């Protein structure tokens, strides 16, 4: 089956089809935002979702529940908000904690790194 057939894997934190990875795309932007970061990550999400379970982590969005069928994203891409305060920095340890919580294999970020404080390695 396709990754779209495996939508339950986003919610259940399990794996997708054989050989697939759980890929997290991280940014401060939301998929419905206008701008180059949102557009580039949306295109990347669509391509990766053909073979992998993909989750968009919006560090500036406060809904920490996994959402599916998000406006602006392919239907088989989930979204998770970081729950971090707006206009403040984010610690790598906080990002790592969310990645572990949702059993992500890979983290790809597209963001201004002056807002990320490195207190541990990704």
C-alpha positions as CSV (number, residue, x, y, z in Angstrom):
1,X,0.0,0.0,0.0
2,X,0.9,3.6,-0.1
3,X,1.8,5.8,2.8
4,X,-1.7,7.3,2.5
5,X,-3.0,3.8,3.4
6,X,-0.8,4.0,6.5
7,X,-2.2,7.2,8.0
8,X,-2.8,5.4,11.3
9,X,1.0,5.2,11.6
10,X,1.2,8.9,12.1
11,X,-1.1,8.8,15.1
12,X,0.1,5.5,16.5
13,X,3.8,6.5,16.4
14,X,4.5,3.2,14.6
15,X,6.3,2.6,11.3
16,X,4.9,3.0,7.9
17,X,5.4,0.7,5.0
18,X,8.5,-1.6,5.0
19,X,11.7,0.5,4.5
20,X,10.1,3.8,5.3
21,X,11.3,6.3,7.9
22,X,9.5,8.6,10.2
23,X,10.6,12.0,8.9
24,X,10.0,15.2,10.8
25,X,10.2,18.5,9.0
26,X,10.9,21.4,11.4
27,X,10.4,25.1,11.1
28,X,8.8,28.1,12.9
29,X,6.4,28.5,10.0
30,X,3.1,26.8,9.4
31,X,2.1,25.1,6.1
32,X,-0.6,27.6,5.4
33,X,1.7,30.6,5.8
34,X,3.0,32.5,2.8
35,X,6.7,32.5,2.4
36,X,9.7,30.6,1.0
37,X,10.2,28.3,4.1
38,X,6.6,27.1,4.1
39,X,6.5,26.6,0.3
40,X,9.8,24.7,0.2
41,X,8.9,22.4,3.1
42,X,5.5,21.7,1.6
43,X,7.0,20.6,-1.6
44,X,9.6,18.5,0.3
45,X,6.8,17.0,2.5
46,X,4.8,15.9,-0.6
47,X,7.8,14.2,-2.2
48,X,8.9,12.4,1.0
49,X,5.4,11.3,1.9
50,X,5.4,9.1,-1.2
51,X,7.6,6.7,0.6
52,X,7.8,7.8,4.2
53,X,5.7,8.8,7.2
54,X,6.1,12.6,7.4
55,X,5.3,14.9,10.2
56,X,5.5,18.7,10.1
57,X,6.7,20.2,13.4
58,X,5.8,23.9,13.6
59,X,7.9,25.3,16.5
60,X,5.8,28.5,16.6
61,X,2.4,26.7,16.6
62,X,0.9,25.8,20.0
63,X,-1.3,22.8,19.2
64,X,0.8,19.9,20.5
65,X,-1.8,17.2,19.3
66,X,-1.0,15.5,16.1
67,X,-3.3,16.8,13.3
68,X,-4.0,15.2,10.0
69,X,-5.6,16.6,6.9
70,X,-4.0,20.0,7.5
71,X,-4.7,22.8,5.1
72,X,-1.8,23.3,2.8
73,X,-0.2,19.9,3.3
74,X,-0.6,16.6,1.4
75,X,-3.4,14.6,3.0
76,X,-0.9,11.9,4.3
77,X,1.4,14.4,6.1
78,X,0.7,15.0,9.8
79,X,1.4,18.2,11.8
80,X,2.5,18.8,15.3
81,X,2.9,22.1,17.0
82,X,5.9,22.7,19.2
83,X,4.0,24.5,22.0
84,X,6.9,27.0,22.4
85,X,6.4,30.6,23.3
86,X,6.1,32.9,20.3
87,X,9.1,35.1,19.4
88,X,11.4,33.3,21.8
89,X,14.2,30.9,21.2
90,X,13.9,27.1,21.4
91,X,16.4,24.8,22.9
92,X,17.6,21.7,21.0
93,X,16.8,19.6,24.0
94,X,13.1,20.6,23.7
95,X,13.0,19.7,20.0
96,X,14.8,16.4,20.7
97,X,12.2,15.6,23.4
98,X,9.4,16.0,20.9
99,X,11.2,13.9,18.3
100,X,11.7,11.1,20.8
101,X,8.1,11.4,22.0
102,X,6.8,10.8,18.5
103,X,9.4,8.2,17.5
104,X,10.9,10.2,14.6
105,X,13.9,8.8,12.7
106,X,15.0,11.9,10.9
107,X,14.8,15.6,11.5
108,X,15.1,18.1,8.6
109,X,15.0,21.7,9.6
110,X,14.5,24.9,7.6
111,X,14.6,27.9,9.9
112,X,16.6,30.8,11.2
113,X,19.1,29.2,13.5
114,X,19.5,32.3,15.6
115,X,16.3,31.3,17.3
116,X,17.6,27.9,18.3
117,X,19.8,27.5,21.3
118,X,22.1,24.5,21.2
119,X,22.2,22.9,24.7
120,X,22.7,19.4,23.3
121,X,23.3,17.7,19.9
122,X,20.3,17.0,17.6
